[in-house]
């Protein structure tokens, strides 16, 4: 009986989850394709660089105030 009740609750909650609209977040939302990049072995004195793609997927201006590297 307990299993049937749990199954009914799961079915009902699943049915109602599609009725409510997804809540959109307002404001800036940062999207970064890659969070890390490994240059592998690099000879000392060699200059290397890599470009990280960062985009604002939000509805307001995204302000990046500080960036740190490791």
C-alpha positions, 0 to 999 in steps of 0.5 A, spaced: 500 500 500 505 504 501 509 503 494 502 505 491 501 511 495 508 513 493 507 511 486 501 516 485 505 521 488 510 521 483 505 521 478 501 527 480 507 531 481 510 529 474 504 531 471 503 538 474 511 539 473 509 541 466 504 545 467 508 551 471 512 555 467 519 555 468 522 561 472 526 565 468 532 568 472 533 576 471 539 579 471 546 577 468 548 570 467 555 568 465 557 562 461 564 560 460 565 554 455 571 551 458 573 553 465 581 550 465 586 549 459 592 545 460 598 547 456 602 541 457 609 541 457 612 548 455 619 550 455 622 555 459 621 562 456 616 560 451 610 565 451 603 561 451 596 564 451 589 561 450 583 565 449 577 563 454 570 564 451 565 568 456 558 570 454 553 574 457 546 569 457 542 574 461 538 579 460 542 585 463 549 587 463 554 583 465 560 586 469 567 583 470 570 586 476 576 581 477 580 576 474 585 571 477 589 566 474 593 560 477 
